[in-house]
Amino acid sequence: MIGVLEKFKALAVDDAPGQEGRQAAVDLSSIRRGDPLPGRPVDFSHGDVDAHPPLPEAQAAFAAGLAAGGSQAYTEYRGALSIRDEVADHLADFTGASVDAVDGLLLTPGTQGALFLAIAATVGSGDKVAIVQPDYFANRKLTAFFGGQMSPVPLEYLPDGPDAGLDLWALRAAFENGAKVFLFSNPNNPTGVVYSASEIASIARLATEFGVTVIADQLYSRLQYSGQTFTHLRSAGMPAEQIVTIMGPSKTESLSGYRLGVAFGASDIIARMEQLQAIVSLRAAGYNQAVLRTWFNEPDGWMAARVTAHEAIRDDLLRVFRGAGFATRIPQAGSYLFPTLPDLAVDLRSFVRFLREQAGVVVTPGTEFGPHPNSIRLNYSQDHLAAVAAAQRIVQMVDRYRA
């Protein structure tokens, strides 16, 4: 049995996105290879909601929730049914499969809250869990926290191609060896690749064959780039009782400050998630729930403009990194870039710290997402010019510390 202290060691938040600012500064005088690089500080560990603001209507929706008073403050644990009804209709249209607003949908405190609840509801001590590498850092950490055993499934995301690069033989082997749950993000976090229709069909077929529960994190599935198609797992023929999908307006819509997420799918899993949420947080913040009325209700052209803006930033960053010889897959959706750095004379964690201290650039080390000690993740939902300048400083820092 894993002890309490070991459980919390598995969470290891020091290098997690958003935690860089709390790390103590160190004396770099003996290893500094030049003066600090001038430029506006950029935090690539998360998106800049000032550069890409949410809809103004979000504030009005929150005010309306506040004005509603107690009826909105103290909703049922799953969230206000009237809001769930609206959200279910939008999600059904978007994903191509019906959503049961009463029994098959739960509003949560952010998609992170939904992921916590979904893993807690499906993973017990000793359970084997298939987890893609690289993929969202919380998948492996929460699996370990709840006593699960990770069965890694490689994602060969380099080079560019029509497929994301999932090793389907490794996925089958994980299922054959007893994995009962499969966790994956689509679009993939940290690489931004999108699983092809054939890959999604294969996942659905294998999960059905082996009776595996699938938790699909589709947080960025609305931010799709030019010519990109997206296949939702829940519309690929899998039994509905084996799938939970997680989405929310935090990233693409810049509503992360409201902490809103949605989990929908298998009613028995959603029921267990509700039971845990009733103890952990009671509900998604009552007044904030009203902001979900703006989700999928953006003015005409708003989403297209957001996609265009992010695609332009992506393309300029790709030019910077590929021009410097960094292996980088073209993101097909979302706002993450996962370049592979040349060999460095220092370890990755030190280099990430030097970036922050010397260049004013915050990135997340690739080791948060799997065995990727030469990669860094950037969330490029930033001011365009500042992001490009920061990418150029990363290249200069690599030149300083190249092996």
N, C-alpha and C positions, 0 to 999 in steps of 0.2 A: 504493500500500500504506500502511495506517495504521501509524505507528510505535508503539514500546512505550509511550512517555510519553503519546501521544495515547490509546492504548487505556485506560490507567489514569485519564486525565482523564475519560473517558466514564463511569467508575463513580461519581465525584463523591459521596462518602458524607457530606459535611458536613451536609447537610440531611435525610439519610435517617432514618427512624424509629429512635429509640434513641441517636442521636448527639448530641442537643442538649446533654447534660451536659458534653461535652468542649469545647464552644465557649467561647472566652474571654469573660469579662464585659467590658462596655464602660461607659464613663462616660456616663451618661444625664442628667447634671445640667443640661445645656443644653437638653434636649428633653423632660424629664419633665413631664407635664401633671397633676401631683397626686401625693399620697403613695402609696406602695405599698398595694395593696388587701389587707385582712386575709383570711385563709382558709387552709384546709389545702391544701398543694401537691398537685396532681394531674398525673400524667403520662399524657396521652391518646395518646402515641406508641405505646404497647403496653398490653396488658391487665394487670390487677392480679391475679396468681395468689394473693395473700393474701386479697383480697376474694372471689374465686371459686376456692377451692382444688381441686386434683385429687382423684381418688378416693384414700382411704387405702390401698386395695389396690395402688396403683401402687408405693408404697415396698416393700411386701411382695414384689411381683413382681420389682423390681430386686434385692432381697436374695436371692431365689431364683436369679436369674441369676448373681449373684456367687457363691453357694454352689455352683453347677454348675461353677465353675472354668474350666479351659482350654477345655473343649468349647463353652462359651458365649462365652468371650473371643475365640476365634479361629474364628469361623464362616466359611463361604465368603463371598465378596465380596457376593453377593446377599442375605446374611442367612441365619439358621438356617432350614432347610427346614421344620421342624415349626412354626415360628412363621409362616412364609409360607403354609403350608397353612391355618392358622386364619384368618389375615388375608384370604386369597383367598376363603374361604367367606363371610366377613362382607361383603366388598366386592361379591361377586356378588349376594348377597341385596339389598344396599343400592342398587346401581346398575342391577340388572335385566339384567345380561349376565355370562356366565361369565368367570372370571379364571383364567389358567393360572399356578399357583403356581410351577411349575418354570421355564418359559421367559418368562413374561410379567409378572413382578413383581419389584421390586427394593426392598429396604429401604435408606433413605438417611439421612444425618445432617441431619434436618429436611427440611421441604418446600422450604426454600430450597436445600438441597443437591440435591434432586430437580430443581428448576427449572434450576439451573446445568447439571446433567448433561444434561437433556433438550434445552436450547437448544444446548449444545456438540455434541450428537449429531445435530442437524438443521440447524444454521446454519453456513455457511461464508462465506469472504470474498466479498463482492459479492452474496450471496443476498438477495432481497427477502423481508421478513417483515411480514405484516399484524398490526398491534398496535392494540388499542382505546385510545381516549383519552376519558375517563380510565381508567386501569387500573394494576395493580400496578407500582410504580416500577422493579423489577428487570427487567421485560420489555424495555423499551427500552435500559436500560443494558447488559444482557448481550448483546443483539443487536448493539449498537455495539461492545462489547468483542470479540466474535467476528468482526467485520468485516461484519456484515449491514447491510442498508439498510432502514430502517423505512418501511412504507407505512401511514400513520395511517388509522384507521377511527373516525369520531366515534360517541360514545354520547350521544344526546340524552336524558339521564336526567331532566331536568325537563320537564314536571311529573309528578305521580303518574299512573300508568296501568297497564294490564295487561301492557304490554311493558316491557322494560328500556330500549328506545330505540335499539337498534343500527341504524346506517345500512346497510341491506343492499345498497343500490345502491353505496355506497362499498366495501363488502366485495367485491362482484362485480368492481368496477373494479380493486381491488387484485389479485385473482386473475387477471383478464384481462391485467393489466400484468406478470404474472410472479411474484407472491408465491408461494412454495413452502411457507411455514409460516404458521400463524395461531396467535397466542397470545391467550388471554383467560381471565379469572377469572370464575367463576360459583359463588356470588354475587360480584358485582363488588366489588373492592377498588379504590377507596375509597367507593363510594356505597351499597353494601348492596343494590342492585337484583338481582333474579333474572330471568334470561332466560325468556321465556314458551315454552310448548311449540311455538308456531308459529315463534318465532325460532330455537330449537334445530333444528327441522326444516329451516329455511332454511339454517342453517349447514351441517348435514349434507349437504343437497342440493348446495350450492355447492362444498363441499370435495370431495365425490365427483366432481362434474362436472369439476373442474379438477385433481384428483389432489393436493390440498393436504394436508400433514400438520398435524394440529391438536393443540396442547398445551393441555389444559383443566385449569386450576387450580381445584379444588373444595374448597379447604381448609375453608370454612365451611358446606359443604352440609348438615351435620347440624343446624345451628342455624337452623331455619326457624320463622317466626312464624305466628300464628294464621291459619288458612285458606290458607296458602301451599302451592302445589304446586311440585314441582321435577322437571324433566326432565333426565335424564343424557344427554349427547351420545352416549355409547357404546351407549345403548339405542335410538338414533334411526335405525338402519339404515345408518350409515356403515360402510365396510369396516374391519374391526378393525385391519388393518395400517397405517391412517392416523391412529390416535388413541393418544395417551398421556395418561392422567389422573393427576393428582397430588392426593394427600390426606394427612392425618395428624392426630394427636391434639393438636397443639401448642396450638391456640387454644380451640376449644369445650370441650375436656376439660382445659385448663390444664396441659398436659404439656410446655410449650415448653422447660423446663429440661432435659428428657431428650434433646432434639434428635433427634426421630424423624419420618421421613417415608416415604411409599410412592409409588412410581411403578408404574403397571401399564398394559398394553395391548400395542402392537405389539412382537412378540418381537425383531425385528431392531434396533429402536431401543433396547429395554431391554438388548440384548446390548452395544451400543456404550456405553450409559451405564455398564454394569458395567465395561467395559474402562477407562473414564476414572476411575471411582470406585476401581478397584484401584490407580491411581497417585496419586490426590489424597488419599484418606482410608482406603483399604483396604476399609472397611465402615462401616455404622452401628455406633456404639459397642456392643461385644459384649454387655456386661451389660445395657445399656439396652434392647436389643432385646426382652428378656423382658417389658418393660412393655407392649408391644403386645398381650400376652395379655389385658390389661384393656380394650382398645379394643373398643367395641360390646358389652361385657360388664358395663355399669353396672347397678347394682340397679334394680329396677322403680321408676319415678317420678323417677329422678335426672335424666335428660335433660329431662323435662317441666318439672321445677322450675328447671333452668338456663335453659330457654327463657323461662319465665314471668318470672324475675328480670331477664333482659336486655330483655325486651319492656317491662317497667315502666320501666326506666331510659331506654330509647329514647323512650317516650312522653313522659316528663317533660322530656327534653332538647328534643324537638320543640316542646313548649309554650313553652319558654324562647326558642328561636331564632325560631320562627315568630311568637311574640308580639312580638319585636323587629323583625320584618319581614325576616328573613333567608330567602332562598329555600332550601328544604331538602326533598329527596325523602325520603319515608318508607322507611327500610330494610326490606326484606322478609325478610332473613336476615343472619346474621353479627352483628358488633358495631361497624360503622363508620358514621359520620355525616359528611356532606360538605357543610356549609352554605356558601352563597355570601355573602360579607360585602358591606356597602355600600361605596361608594367611600371610600378612606382618604386621609389627607394624607401617608402614608408608604408605602413599598413593602412588599410582603407579607413579605419576609424580615425587615425591620426590625420590623414589627408582631409577628411570631412571637417575635422576641427580646424585645420589650417585654412581651409576655404572660408570658414566663418570668421576666423580671427584676422586673416590677412587680406581677404578679398570681399568681405561683407556678403558672402553668398552662403545660404543655408540649403543643403540637400539632404536626402535620406540615403544612408548606405545601403547598397544592394543586399547585404547580408541580412537585412530585415525581412527579405522576401524569399530567402532560400540560400543555397550555397553559391553565392555570386559575389566573391570578394573583390572583383575588379569593376563593379558596376555601381552607378548611383541613379537614384530616381529623382526626377524633377516634375513638379506640378507646374506646368507652364500657363496656367490660367492667371496671368500676370499682366502688368503694364507691358505693352509690346516692346517699346524701345529699351526699357529697363531690363527686360528678360534677355534680349539679344546681347546687351552690354555685359550682363552677368555671365552669360554663356561664354562670351569671349574671355572673361576673366578666369573662368574655369579652365579653358584651354591654356592660358598663360600659367596658371598654377600647376597644371600637369607638366608643362615644360620645366618649371622650377624643380619639381620633385620626380621627374622621370628617372627610372632606374639607370 
